[in-house]
Amino acid sequence: MNHYSDYIEKILTSSVYDVAEKTPLVYAKNLSERLNNNIYMKREDLQPVFSFKLRGAYNKIAQLSEEEANHGVITASAGNHAQGVALAAQKLGYRAVIVMPITTPQIKIDAVKHFGADVVLHGNSFSDAYQHAMQLIEQNNMTYIPPFDDEYVIAGQGTIAMEIISQYPKKIDAIFVPIGGGGLAAGIATFIKNIRPDIKVIGVETEDSCAMKQSIEQNEIVSLKSVGLFADGTAVKEVGKITYQICKDLLDDIILVDTDAVCSAIKDIFNETRSIIEPSGALGLAGLKSYIINNNIKDQTLITINSGANINFHRLRHVSERTDLTEKKEIILAVTIPEKAGSFLKFIQLIGNRNITEFNYRYGNKNNAHIFVGIETNSQEDIQEITQSLKNSGFATLDLSDNEIAKIHIRHMVGGKTNEVKNERLFSFEFPEYPNALGEFLGALQSKWNITLFHYRNHGSDYGRVIMGIDVPPQDNVEFSQFINELDYEFVDHTHDPAYELFLSPF
């Protein structure tokens, strides 16, 4: 037993089953055969709120004194924790107030109201909502229910590990757990490392939201400047003090995965269970697959937590597009061909009987034309055959399958270049989606510099993504840098990205 053994009693005596389900641990037959391991999925997506968060929220609220309960409970959240608190409070007969940013999609607001909670919309971010919740606590003496950094919340999540051990008492080699603030990982690790210390507990984060891994590596809690928002359920800038210490002491490893790996895992889970998991809910499987490939793992028993299924339906379009690229079932190529009769026909003949998924053309100059093309393919060998065939025919070819602005923006843009813009620079931005968000974004960009290119596409997420060109004469570079750095928006400079130089930049 280790010095977190006191959590075992909290987990064993947890009252989560007053409201939560004992979810099934299902054998993933197809994945197991494909990856040469025995893979099981813990189906937390089948909870009443479609997420494990209900466990911790209920366990915390159930511990409140009568006086605390009489004043009601409050939390700040736009995600699964909000629904967990709302349902837990409804079950116990307590008043619940959920403070949510005004950027919160209506489907999430309606879900919280469905469980009888009062919704207060405030601010454009979680930080704004949290600060307002603190003000309401001072005014009304309500009890704040934290999403992860609390012993009873951690113990509630730890009941998942207790179920896993009872459902599969045989040898387990590793359990893969999504990490946001660390409550789920801490809960599972405390139980497993006390009861079955031979089992590895491996956390999984996205590369652009890895606050726990960075904190452990730097031996102190790190606050990230920004986080990636695709896996929004685990997009946490700073982990908890309690969860940090537990994860630091007990986790065997933390694996980082990218957006494409998460999209591929969502598809794998759908093919296996016919259920649609949210990006954060598929993190565990994405990490499991990476672990198998990078360590040449075979014939082991591996378990992943399907932690949630609260996904906006419109995001599935984005997931599908990225999955095809990830699995190399589609490639995106930039091809330069001679600007003369017969070039298009020759290009099509070289592609052969393969299916072309998209085809965009941009006039380059009197000598060359640029083609942006998507092609369905069956294997890495087929990809090499396509690219080599084009190059052998004198068509300069660049594979853009891993290029972010190509995948998010350029594949959806059409139009020609212009020689009227001499000093264009290209930037991408992200901003919270809410009524008139795009208008406010454009208002903030009002300046003496001309916008020369603009593309916005709704990906069905809480954040909008924009790519834009701005004409900045060289003598204005210093002034412009000061202006753009003072904007309250995250941005990336893509001016020297090869996809931009081929398809969007002026010449």
Order of alpha helices (4+ residues) and beta strands (2+ residues): alpha-beta-alpha-beta-alpha-alpha-beta-alpha-beta-alpha-beta-alpha-beta-alpha-beta-alpha-beta-alpha-alpha-beta-alpha-alpha-beta-alpha-beta-alpha-beta-beta-alpha-beta-alpha-beta-alpha-beta-beta-alpha-beta-alpha
